[in-house]
Amino acid sequence: MNNTADEFEDKVVIVTGAGRGLGRSHAIEFARRGAKVVVNDSGGGVDGTGSSNTAQSVVDEITEIGGVAVANTDSVAIVSEAQSIVTTAMDTFGSVDILINNAGILRDKTFTNVTMDNFRAVLDVHLLGSVYVTKAAWPVMSSNGWGRIVLTSS
């Protein structure tokens, strides 16, 4: 494994929306730097529909470079599943130190053409999903007396 730094050695990082794009890059870089990573991605397309095994694919990439990761395919937009993402980190690695709220979907319409259902779906993932996962991770971080939360947005 190409350790560029050990600053994340033994840290547990959750990255939501880590199956592709920026989230994938975050997950791989944290693993390169020694973190244990929960790769969360429900496997949907960019618009949030369908399913694939993108989370496991990223875990496989991390494992190939000598990193440690586990896949989680729960949805950030459902309270119980957001809690399950944190439970995966706790059950697998025993902690949560860093949370990267990166999950997002794209319903690319002009405001004139967007339906309220599409707008609500975007808010459910981008905004409420970030709140749900943060709310689930907060007690762990508070108990540890340390934690970092990053929100990406578009």
N, C-alpha and C positions, 0 to 999 in steps of 0.2 A: 504494500500500500504506500502511496506517495504522501507521507505526512508532511505538510507544509508548516504545520504548527501543532503543538499539543494543547493549545488553549481550551479545547473542548473535550479533552480526555475525560472519560467517565461521565460526561453530561448526557442527559437524555433529552432529545429534541423531537417534537412532533411537528411535522410539516403537512398541512392540509393542502389538497390540490396538488400533490407531489407526483402525479403520474406523468406529467409532461411539462414543458415550458419552464417558467421561472421556478415553480415548486420543485420540479425534478432537479434543476440546477442547485437549489438550496439544499435539498436532501443529500445529493452526492457530495457537495462541498463540506457540509457538516460531517459526513462520514469520513471524508479524507482527512479531516482535522481531528478525528478521534471520537466523535460523538456516536452514541447509539441512537438510531433514528427510527421513528415510527413514520412510515411512508403511507399517508392517508390519501386515497383517491377512490371515489365511488366507481370509476371506470366509465363514466358517461362521456359522450362526445363534448366538444366545446360548448354546445348548446345545452348540455346537461341531460340529454336523452341517450338511450342505448346503454350498453355495458361492454366492458372489456377488462382485461387483467393488467391494466397499466401499473397499479401499485406493486404487484409482484414482479413485474418486469424491472422496475427501478430497484427493488430489493435485490434482484439477481445481479444487476449492474454493480450495486454497492458491495455485494458479497464477492464478486469477481475481483474487485480492487482491494479486498482484504478488510472491508468494513463490516459493521454489524447493523442489521436493520430487520424490521418486521413489517409486513404489509397489513393495512387495515382498509377495508372497503366501505366503511359506514359513511352515511351522509351527514355532513355538518348541519344541514337544514332541519334535522329532526333531533329534538332534545335528547331522547334516549340514546340515539346513535352517536351524538356528539359526546355524551358521557362515556360511551363504549370506546371511543378513540382514546380517551384518557385512561380508561380501564385497561386497554391493551398495553399502554406504556407502563402502567403500574404492575400488571401481571407479568410482563416480559422483562422489564428492566428495573422495576422497583421505585421509579420516581418520574417526575416531569420537571425539567429545568428550564427549557426554552420551548415556546410555542410560536410557530410561524403560521399565522392565519392567512393563507394564500388561496384557498379554494374560491373559484369563481366560474360563472357560466356566461355565455355571450348570447344574447337574443338581439342580434344586430338589426335594429329597426330605428327609423327616425322617430322622434317623439310623436309626430302626427300619426304614424302607423303602428306604434307599439300598443299591444292590448294590455289591459290591466293584469291579466293572468301572467303574461310574459314579464311585465314589470315586477310583479309580486314574486315570481320565481327567482329573478335576479336578486332582489332584496333578501329573500329567504336564504340564499347561499352567501352572498357577499356580506351582508350586514348581520342578520340574525345568526347565521352560521358562525361568524366570528364571535358573537356574544355567547352563543351556546357552548362552544369549545372552551372559550376563556373562562366562563363561569364554572365549568367542570374542572379545569386545571387550577384555578385560583386557590382552592383549599390546600392542594398539594404544595404549591409554591409558597403559600403563606406558612404552612407547617414547617417547611424546609428553611424559611427565613430568607429565601433567595429565589429569583426567577426572572425571566425576561419574556416579554410578549411583543411580537412584531405583527403589524397589520399591513398587508399590501392591498392596494386598491386600484381600480381603473375606472 
